[in-house]
Amino acid sequence: MQHRDAKKGNIHIIHNFEFENIEEMNSYVGSEEDLNKICLLLEPYGFYALKNIEPIEWKPLSTITINLEDYSVYSKEENNILLNKKSDIYNISGIEYECGYTRGEKQVYGIEVDFGALPNATTKTIPIPNFNENYNYWIDEKNSYTGNSTTRSPVNRSASSATANNQFFTILASGEIKITTLINVTTYTTTKIVLNYTKG
């Protein structure tokens, strides 16, 4: 239905059409003059703009529509398997920053890398984000850590520092971060590696 007026005193988002449900909205036969006009959909409630008339296409205004059927749900065990694959998605938790000191007369920079879960008695490898072979990288052990909701442990730099309590160690090699575990520590699901580096 065409809708133009709001009662005096009402707070009102101006819209041109009003539909009871999605089926009614999608069955509307529009014309060129209707393009970009706004409709109010009552169930589910929201505002839409008419983007296309052949075929009819409405776009939501400032909302995101999610269909649960489009997503898969994994068990805890399946999640652990996915997390331990080399194809893990990694992300940079922050942007490059200056550390406020120099090394060899060069400014030291830092970046935090989300390494994800530790592997099960094996080696997990991810690439150093935005790696540059001309940079000199090292691990900032003081600010790197691994753990879960109840435990936090330092990230060891060498095999000799792996102990009965912290049986894993980290190395940087060929543009990659590698963590080797001597036992199953997949319960350590949060690992943050802070890298420092100088340029050139």
Buried (B, 14 or more C-beta within 10 A) or exposed (E): EEEEEEEEEEEEEEBBBBBEEBEBBEEBEBEEEBEEBBBBBEEEEBBBBBEEBEEBEBEEEEEEEEEEEEEEEEEEEEEBEBBBEEEBEBEEEEEEEEBEEEEEEEEBBBBBBBBBBBBBEEEBBBEBBEBEEEBBBEBBBEBBBBBBEEEEBBBBBEEEBBEEEBBBBBBBEEEEBBBBBBEEBBEBBBBBBBBBBBEE
